[in-house]
């Protein structure tokens, strides 16, 4: 049962970003995966994985229509109750303001939007448009403004990527973003420099990255896992399917989660 308004859930998500402990969000991609995570007592917020939702519908990452994403995330919002839901909305599509308004209309209270290393001023303006649209709706929308300084940085020196991430991150926060998402396999030194240079950042728990506890000690606000959770689920599914082809059986430890 939902007792908090959209505004209340948005404020709750912002509070979780601002808390001294790191916000751990386990990404989901449909209603049943969301229910499995919602059943866990440690769940404070739900984050969707755009890559995973796209894959579920047969799209490449970043090519899924906004309507399809909003329909799925809206269904997740409907089962989440008072747990705030933040969505991966790719780059915000053509009009980040309209995308934000439509997301809020679906009950979404925060979002990742990636800059794809667009020109600096254009990227900042797109963040500002998100913030203005949310303010017009009266919702403290928690924008997790993503910079692709590392993942789209190509072969440039890491120092350039760090400097770019810091410059963009500062500008996004100044424009009203709640937190800055810097995906990549970030070691302790790089993470410390980003936290010092930007302030409130979020990271992704990729293979080879630090643990959530280690990032927390470095001052990181949030950690998510993107498409990795779906990959873990699909790996288990494919492995059991292969075992069944070998005349195996369904493991007795299997839980009735659907």
C-alpha positions in Angstrom: 0.0 0.0 0.0 1.3 3.5 -0.9 1.0 6.2 1.7 3.6 8.6 0.5 2.9 11.0 -2.3 5.2 11.3 -5.3 6.7 14.3 -3.7 7.2 12.4 -0.5 9.0 9.5 -2.2 11.2 12.0 -4.1 12.2 13.7 -0.8 12.9 10.2 0.6 15.2 9.3 -2.3 17.1 12.6 -1.8 17.5 11.9 1.9 19.0 8.5 1.1 21.5 10.2 -1.3 22.5 12.7 1.4 22.8 10.1 4.2 26.3 9.3 5.5 25.9 5.6 4.6 26.1 4.6 1.0 22.8 3.9 -0.8 22.9 0.4 -2.2 20.4 -0.1 -5.0 20.1 -3.5 -6.7 18.9 -2.9 -10.3 15.7 -4.6 -11.5 14.1 -4.8 -15.0 10.5 -6.0 -14.5 7.8 -6.5 -11.9 8.9 -10.0 -10.8 12.6 -8.9 -10.3 11.4 -5.9 -8.4 9.2 -8.0 -6.1 12.2 -10.2 -5.4 14.2 -7.2 -4.3 11.4 -5.5 -2.5 11.0 -8.6 -0.3 14.4 -8.0 1.2 14.4 -5.9 4.4 17.5 -4.0 3.3 15.8 -2.5 0.3 15.6 1.3 0.6 15.0 2.2 -3.0 14.5 0.5 -6.3 16.6 1.4 -9.4 15.8 0.1 -12.9 18.5 -0.9 -15.4 17.8 0.5 -18.8 20.1 -1.9 -20.5 18.2 -4.8 -18.9 14.8 -3.5 -19.7 15.9 -2.9 -23.3 17.3 -6.5 -23.5 14.0 -7.9 -22.2 12.2 -6.3 -25.1 14.8 -7.2 -27.7 16.4 -3.7 -28.0 20.0 -2.8 -27.9 21.0 -0.6 -25.0 20.0 3.0 -25.5 17.5 2.3 -28.3 14.4 1.3 -26.5 11.4 3.7 -27.0 10.6 5.9 -24.0 7.0 4.7 -24.0 8.1 1.1 -23.5 10.5 2.1 -20.7 7.9 4.2 -18.9 5.3 1.5 -19.2 7.6 -1.1 -17.5 8.9 1.3 -14.9 5.3 2.4 -14.1 4.4 -1.2 -13.4 7.4 -1.4 -11.1 6.3 1.8 -9.3 2.8 0.2 -8.8 4.2 -2.7 -6.8 6.9 -0.6 -4.9 4.5 1.1 -2.5 6.4 3.7 -0.5 9.8 2.6 -1.8 11.1 5.3 -4.2 11.8 4.2 -7.7 14.5 5.8 -9.8 14.8 4.9 -13.4 17.5 4.7 -16.0 16.2 7.0 -18.8 19.2 6.7 -21.1 20.2 10.2 -22.3 16.8 11.7 -21.5 15.7 11.4 -25.2 15.1 14.5 -27.4 13.5 16.7 -24.8 14.7 16.0 -21.2 12.1 18.3 -19.8 9.2 16.4 -21.4 10.8 13.1 -20.4 11.0 14.2 -16.8 7.4 15.3 -16.8 6.3 12.0 -18.2 8.4 10.1 -15.7 7.0 12.0 -12.8 3.5 11.2 -14.2 4.4 7.5 -14.0 5.4 7.9 -10.3 9.1 7.9 -11.0 10.9 10.1 -8.5 14.5 10.0 -9.8 16.5 9.1 -12.8 19.8 8.4 -14.4 20.4 10.5 -17.6 23.7 10.2 -19.4 25.5 13.0 -21.2 27.1 10.7 -23.8 29.9 13.3 -23.8 27.8 15.9 -25.7 29.4 19.3 -25.7 29.8 20.7 -22.2 27.3 23.6 -22.4 24.7 21.4 -24.1 25.1 18.8 -21.4 24.7 21.3 -18.6 21.6 22.8 -20.3 20.0 19.4 -20.6 20.5 18.9 -16.8 19.0 22.3 -16.1 16.0 21.5 -18.2 15.3 18.4 -16.2 15.5 20.3 -12.9 13.2 23.1 -14.2 10.6 20.6 -15.4 10.6 18.8 -12.0 10.3 22.1 -10.2 7.3 23.0 -12.4 5.7 19.8 -11.4 6.4 20.5 -7.7 8.6 17.3 -7.3 12.1 17.3 -5.8 13.2 14.9 -8.6 16.5 13.2 -7.7 18.5 13.5 -10.9 21.5 11.1 -10.9 23.3 13.0 -13.7 25.6 10.6 -15.5 28.8 11.7 -17.1 30.4 9.3 -19.6 33.9 10.9 -19.1 35.4 7.4 -18.5 33.2 5.0 -20.5 33.2 7.2 -23.6 36.6 8.7 -23.1 38.2 6.5 -25.6 42.0 6.2 -25.4 42.6 9.5 -23.7 44.8 9.7 -20.6 43.0 9.0 -17.4 43.9 12.4 -16.1 41.8 14.0 -18.8 38.9 11.8 -18.0 39.2 12.7 -14.3 39.4 16.4 -15.1 36.4 16.2 -17.5 34.3 14.2 -15.0 35.0 16.8 -12.3 34.2 19.8 -14.5 31.0 18.2 -15.8 30.0 16.9 -12.3 30.4 20.3 -10.7 28.4 22.0 -13.4 25.6 19.4 -13.1 25.3 19.8 -9.4 25.3 23.6 -9.8 22.5 23.2 -12.4 20.5 21.3 -9.7 21.3 17.6 -10.1 21.1 15.7 -6.9 24.1 13.4 -7.5 26.6 12.7 -10.2 27.0 9.2 -11.6 30.5 8.4 -12.9 30.4 4.8 -14.3 33.6 2.9 -14.8 35.9 0.6 -12.8 37.1 3.2 -10.3 40.0 2.5 -8.0 40.4 4.1 -4.5 42.7 6.9 -5.7 40.4 7.9 -8.6 37.3 7.7 -6.5 38.8 9.9 -3.8 39.7 12.5 -6.4 36.3 12.5 -7.9 34.6 12.8 -4.4 36.9 15.7 -3.5 36.4 17.4 -6.9 32.7 16.9 -7.4 31.1 16.2 -4.0 28.2 13.8 -4.1 28.9 11.0 -6.6 27.4 7.6 -7.4 29.3 4.6 -8.9 28.6 1.2 -10.5 29.7 -2.1 -9.0 31.4 -3.6 -12.0 33.7 -6.7 -11.8 37.0 -5.4 -10.6 35.5 -2.4 -8.8 35.7 -1.8 -5.0 33.1 -3.1 -2.6 30.2 -0.9 -1.5 31.7 -0.7 2.0 35.0 0.5 0.5 33.3 3.1 -1.6 31.3 4.3 1.4 34.5 5.0 3.3 35.7 7.1 0.4 32.5 9.2 0.6 30.5 7.8 -2.3 26.8 8.5 -2.0 25.3 5.6 -4.0 26.2 2.4 -5.7 24.2 0.5 -8.3 24.9 -2.5 -10.5 23.3 -1.7 -13.9 22.8 -4.8 -16.2 25.0 -7.0 -14.0 22.1 -8.3 -11.9 20.2 -9.4 -15.0 23.4 -11.1 -16.3 23.7 -13.0 -13.0 20.1 -14.2 -13.3 20.5 -15.2 -16.9 23.7 -17.0 -16.1 22.0 -19.1 -13.5 19.1 -19.7 -15.9 21.3 -20.8 -18.7 23.3 -23.0 -16.4 20.3 -24.8 -15.1 18.9 -25.1 -18.6 22.1 -26.8 -19.7 21.9 -29.1 -16.7 18.3 -30.0 -17.5 19.4 -31.0 -21.0 21.9 -33.4 -19.4 19.0 -35.0 -17.5 19.4 -32.9 -14.4 16.7 -31.8 -12.0 15.5 -28.5 -10.6 17.5 -27.8 -7.4 15.5 -28.4 -4.2 16.8 -25.0 -2.9 14.8 -23.2 -5.6 12.5 -20.6 -4.0 9.0 -19.8 -5.3 9.7 -16.2 -6.1 7.2 -15.9 -8.9 
